[in-house]
Amino acid sequence: MTTSIEIAGITHAYDTASGKLPVLHNLDFTVPSAAFCAVVGPSGCGKSTLTRLVAGLLIPDEGEVRLDGQPVKGPRASVGMAFQNPVLLEWRTILDNVILPLEIVPNSLSRAQKEDRARELLALVGLEGFEAKRPSELSGGMRQRASLCRAIAHKPDILIMDEPFGALDAFTREDLWQTMHRLRAEEPFTCMLITHDLRESIYLADQTIVLSDRPARVQYTLDTSFGGRTDLDMLFEPEAVEMLHDLRNQIKVAQGRQDAPVQAAE
């Protein structure tokens, strides 16, 4: 079962030495069950704060985060997370790194079943045969694949990704985009992706939300679905290029480098 994400009137600020620092203001949007949502916006606008709120690691000053209509009051086992730094444990093999959530989240699986689950995921992302390796023996892209496996090992309803591909070279990043499509097909989940790569949002997401500068609100929402297509060539087609220009212009608006586009009269 997958879960919807509802951001309902979220306002949040941090305490600093000079007073309150507003980060999010009256933020409202919904990610439907099993959908993939990308969130983009200027650096420092509160995107990572948003992921912590959805994960239950922070409680908003105002408003609510709801998962399938239920308010988030703290961390949930039904949420998986992946970050820019894979943070794999060097003293554990890749197999044992992937198994880690299954050792933490309550379940009735035997050790053999946990290993089978980890091997199944590693094979799905092209890491079959690397189960006994240590993280330092793998490339950056391979470590990020293992990190994705770990994030969904316990079959979470929701996957939150905070720039997981940002530190990788362009070819590795595109390879992992295709891996994400395979994971979605085999392991259904609702996903929220924080990214600075607009091409990434167009290729992976069903919808892309542009946040304004801090304190962030929803400035713009764009349907970026391509009917299930996963070929990278679609990024060079006119529809995708138009989306890219549209999102770039919206980011310039959010940064204050461009006035908001004038809407055509109907």
N, C-alpha and C positions, 0 to 999 in steps of 0.2 A: 504494500500500500504506500502511496506517496501522499505528500502533505502540502497544502497551500500555505503561503506566507503572506500575512497581512501587516503592513506597516501603517498604523492608524494614528495620525496626528502626533508623530514623535517630535519632541523638542528635547535637546540635551546640551549641557554645557559642562566644561571642566573647571574645577577650582585652580586658580593660579596665584602666584605671589601678588599679582596686580589686580586680582578680582576674577570674576566669572569670564570664561572664554566660550561664547556661544558657538556650537558646532553644527547642530541640526535644528531646523525650525519648522514645525508643523509639517513634517514629512509624511506624505500619504502615497502609497501605491500597493498593489497586490500582485503576487506571483502565483498564478494558478497551479494547481496540483500537476506534477510531472513536467512543468514548463522549465525552460532555461532562461534566466534573466541576467543580462550583463548590466553593471552599473559603472558609468564613467563620469568623469568630472575633473576639475582642476586639482592639482596636488594640494593636499591639506584641507580639502573641503569636508571631510568627515566620512569617507567611504569605509575605512577600516573600523571606525566607530560603529558604523551601521552593522558590520559583520559581527561585532562583539555583542551588540544588542540582540540580533537574531539568534545568536548562539546562547544567549542567557548569561553571558559573562559580565554584562552591564545591565542595569535597569534604567530606563529613560526617566528624565525629570518629569516629563509630561507625555501622555499618550501611551499606547500599548503596541507590543509586537504580539501577534496571534498566529499560532500554528494550528491550522484546521479549526479556527475559531476559539482556541484555548489560549489565554494570556500566558506569555512566557515569564516565569518568575525566577528562573535559574537555569543552569546547564541541563541539557537533556541528552540522553543516550541516543535519541533518534536523529541527532545532528552530527554530521561528520565535517571535518575541516581540513583544508589543504592550504599551505602557505608558500610564499616565494622560496623560503629556505626549507628543504625537505625535513630537516631535524631528525634524521635517522640515527639510531643509537649504534655507535661503532662496535660496542661489545656484543651486539646481537647480530646474527646472520640476517640476510634479507628476508628469509622465510619468517624468522622470529620477530622481525620488525613489523611485518604485515600482520602477524598473529596478535600483536600487542593489544589492540582494542578488544579482541575476543577474550583476553585475560582480565580485562577491566570491566567490560559491560557484562552484567549477569546473563548467563545463558546456560543451556544444558548440554552443550557440545563437548564431546570427548576430545582429548588431545589429537587423536587421529583425524577427527572431523574438522578440527580447527586447521590442521595442516592441509587437509584436502581443500578447504575453502581458500586458504592462502595460495596454494599451488594453482588452483583454478583461475584466480585473479591474475597471478603473475604470468600465466600462460596467455591470458587474454590480452595483456599489454606487451607481449613479446619478450618476457623475462624468464621463460622456461629454461632451466639449466643454470640459472644464476642464484638459485635458492640458498646455496651454502656460502655464497660470497659475503664479504663485509662491505659496508657502504663505501669505504675508501677505495675499493676495487672496482667501483662502477663509475661511469661517466655522469656528468650532471644531469643529462636527460634521463638516464637509466634510474638515477636516484629519485628523480621526480616521478617517474612511472611507479616506482615502489611506494612512494609517498601517497600517490593516488589510490593504490591498492589498499594501503593501510587505512586511508580515510573512509573507504566504503566496505571494509572487511566485515563489519558488524551489520551490514545492510541498512544504513540509515535512510530515513525518509527524505532527509534534506542534506544536501552537500553545499557547503560554503567554501568558496575558493578566493583567497586574497592574493591576487597577482602571482599565481603559481608558476607561470611560464616566463615571467618578466626578466629573469636573469639568464635566460638561455639564448643561444644563437638562433637566427631566423629559421634555419632548416630544421633544427631540433624542435623549435616551437611549433612549426607547422606539422611536424610528425606527431607531436603530442596533441595538437588539435584533433587530428584524425583518431587518435587513441580515445579522446573524450567522446567522440561520436560512437565508437564501438562500445565504450562503457555504458553510455546512455541506452543503447539498444539492448544490451544484455543485463544491465543492472538499473532498472528504472528508479529515478529519484528526482526531486525538485531541486533545482540548482540556482544559486546566486553567485555570480562571478564578478569580482572587482578587477578591473583592468584599465591600463592606460593605452592599450593597443586597440584602436578602433576596428582594424581588420579582424582582430580576434573576436570582437563582439559581434560583428556581422556574420562571421563564419560559424560561430558556436551558438549564438543566442536566438531565442524566439522573439525576444523584445529587448531593446536597449534603452536604459533610463539615463538621462543626462542630469546630473546634479549641478546646481548653481554653486557659486563660490560661497564660502563660509559666512554665515550659518546656512547650511545647505537646505534647499527645497528641491522638489522635482521641477526642473525647468522644461524638460522635453522628453517625450516618449516616442520611440520609433519601432515599428514592426520590422524585425530583421529576420523573420523566418523565410526559409527557401523551400518549403514543402518537403523537408527531409533529405535534401541533397547534401552530399558530403564531399563532392569533388572540389578541390582547391581552385580549379579553373573558373568556378562561378564567381570568384572574387574579382575577376577581370571583366566580367560582363557589365553592360551599361547600368543595370538595376543596382548592382553592388557598388559600382563607382559612384552613382548618384547618392546612395546611402552614406558612403564614406565622406563625400563633400558636405552632405547635410549635417552629419555628426561633427565634422571638423568646424563648420561654421557655428554650431551650437556651443562647442568648447570655447571658441573665441569669444562668444557672447558671455559665457560664464566667467571668463578671465577678464572681461572688461575691455577686450581689444577690438570689439565689433559691436555695433548696435544690433538689437534683435531684428530678424528678417520681418519685413512687412508682409502680412498675410494678404493673399489675393482675395478680392471681393467675390462673393458667391453670386 
